[in-house]
Amino acid sequence: MDEFEPIQSDGPQAPLPVGSTALETAILSRLDDDKAQDIVLIDLKGKSPMADTMIIASGRSHRHVGALADHLQRTLKETGLGKVKVSGLPHCDWVLLDAGDVIVHLFRPEVRAFYNIEKIWSVESGHRVDARA
């Protein structure tokens, strides 16, 4: 009898990132509930004074990106976790939400692939020089 090879999938589903603060947890939970895709959390502590955390996620379409942003705004307001500044809502290709310690980038997949901001923040480059040196 022939042996069967296991069916190869597109790869294991990456586990969702886990927030360490109430703000991060609320954002990640809302994005997961709203079916955001490819959610990534990047720790910026010690890398940037602008925020402690960056969360990046994709929506399937302009409408989905806009809905994700709207729901995040509402959730954060309702839970008292802060006021959110929003940029990019009219076009919904790339929406940036600044929630103080957490910055959220919501993209359509094509726009996210083009800008590839994860690479900027999560991969150390040999060209970066310590300012104290």
N, C-alpha and C positions, 0 to 999 in steps of 0.2 A: 504494500500500500504506500502511495506517495505521501510524503510529509507536506503539510500545509505551512506556508510562510505566513507569519502574522501580517495583517493588513497595516500598512504604514499610513498614518494620518499626516496631516500637515504639520504635525509637531504637537507637543504637549501644550495645553492651555496654560499660559503664564498666570501664576496666582496674582490676585489683585494686591496692589500695595496696601500697606496698613499705616494709617496716620498715627502720629504720636501725640497730637493735640486734638482738642475738641473741634477746632476749626478744620483741620485736615480730615478728621474722621467724618465730619458732616459733609464736606465736599465730596470725598471719595464715595460715601454712601449714596448721595444724591446722583452722582454720575453713574454708579452701578445700577441704581434703580431705573434710571432713564436710558439704559442700554448704550452708554457711551462705549466706544471701542478703543482698544490699545491704551489703557490708562497707565500713565507712568508718573511716579513721584520722584523728584530729584531733590536731594538735600543740598541746600545752598549755604548752610552754616559754615562760616569761614571762607566761603568762595565769593560772596557778594553781600554788600551792606543793604541792598534794596529789599531783600526778603529772606526768610529762613527756608522756605520750601517753594518749589515750582511743581505744579501738576499739569500734565499735558494729556489731552484726550482727543479723540476724533469722533465726529458725528457723520452719519451716512450721507447727509445732504445739507444744503443751506438751511432748510427748515429745521432739520434735526439739531444742527449747531445752534440756531437761534433758540430753540426750545430748551436745550441744555443750559444755555446762558440764563435764560429767563427763570428757569426752575432753580438754578443755583442762587440767583439774586433773592428770590422769594424765600428759599430755605434759610439762607443766612440772616435775612431780616426777621423772619418768624422766630428763629431760635435765639435771636439777640447776639449773634456772633460777629456782628459788625456790618458796616455799610460797605458796599462794593462799588468801586469805580469800574465802568465798562467802556471798552473801545471796540469798534468794529461791528457793532450790531446791525447797521443798515445793510451790509453786504453778506455777512455771516460766512465768509470764507475763512477768516481767522478772527476770533473774538478773544480779547484779553480781559480778564477780570482781576482787578487788584483788590484783594481782601486784606491788605496790610501785610501780615507775616507770610501770607500765601498768595502766590500769583498763579492764576489758572489760564492756560492757553487751550482754546478749543478750535480745532481745525476740521476742514473737509480733508479727506485722505490725500487728495492730489496736492493740496496746498501744504500739508504737513510734510509730505515727502520732498517737496521742492525746497522748503526752508530748513528742514532737518535740524531744528533747534536742540533736540536731545543731544546731538553730537557735540554741540558747542559747550554744553554744561556738564555732560556726564563723562566725557572723555578728556583725560588730561593731555595737554599738548606740550611738546617739547619747546614750543615757541613762547610759552608763558614764563615770565620771569617774576620771581618773588620781589615785590617792591622794596622790601627791607634789605635786600642784598646789595 
